[in-house]
Amino acid sequence: MLGRWKIFAADLLRILALAAIILFLMVQFKGSRISTAAFEDVSGVVIAASGLPAAPQQAEITEGQEQAQEQTEAAETQEQTPEQAETAEVPAQAQEQVQAPAQPGDNQMFKRLYGLDPEAYDGVLLYYPTTNMNAEELLLIKLKGSSQEEIREQQEIVQTAMETRRQTQMHTFEGYAPQQYATLEHSVIDVQGNYLLFVSGDFAQQTQIAFEKSLAQ
């Protein structure tokens, strides 16, 4: 009887060891595969899932278009009665009062917060806290490397920068802002081959799910 239990235990250990190896290989594949998804598509999905406002587009406007736009706005203003003009100001004022927890950041802010050069990557999307009392943040990066070795090297650099940023923010809020500290504790750093995501906020989980789905398509 004892011999049968020993055989059963040995078989069970072999099965568990095999399962652990398979899981390890799956994680390695997940972290090293190179996605062909366009950065614009992935970033659009991530922004939509987070609920953050879309980053303003830097559209080029010709001088003629600018003059035409000014004339149209002037004509609309002249046609409005004083009551209409006063009413039109209300939505703008209300919009200013409803402030998003995070705002789009430029290359300079990316360098300042993460110490990385945006030119070293194929794409960078940053949303950083609107105020010093906000812990909401989002960073999406597409790596530029074309080989597995280059991808792994850049993964380590970016992941370290993301973790450093998270720890810095946690240290800032520790002891006096428990809600913000908890938000950062539940933040996500997700490595998916040539894409990395750092997201902190109530929208972290849903953003991570949408991010991974966008790469699986």
Number of C-alpha atoms within 10 A of each C-alpha: 5 7 8 9 10 11 11 12 12 12 12 12 12 12 12 12 12 12 12 12 12 12 12 12 12 12 12 13 13 13 19 20 15 19 15 9 15 13 18 11 11 19 22 15 16 26 20 13 18 20 12 17 15 12 14 7 6 6 6 7 10 9 9 9 11 11 12 12 13 12 12 11 11 11 11 11 13 10 10 12 10 11 8 11 14 10 11 12 10 11 10 10 10 10 9 10 9 8 12 15 18 20 20 19 18 14 14 12 14 19 12 10 15 16 14 16 13 16 10 13 15 15 17 21 23 21 23 23 18 16 13 10 12 19 27 24 23 28 22 23 22 25 22 16 18 10 12 14 11 13 21 16 11 19 24 12 12 20 17 13 16 22 15 14 16 23 13 13 17 20 11 15 19 14 9 9 14 12 13 20 20 16 17 23 14 14 22 20 20 17 19 22 21 27 27 21 23 24 29 26 23 15 17 22 17 13 25 20 12 18 24 17 12 17 17 9 8
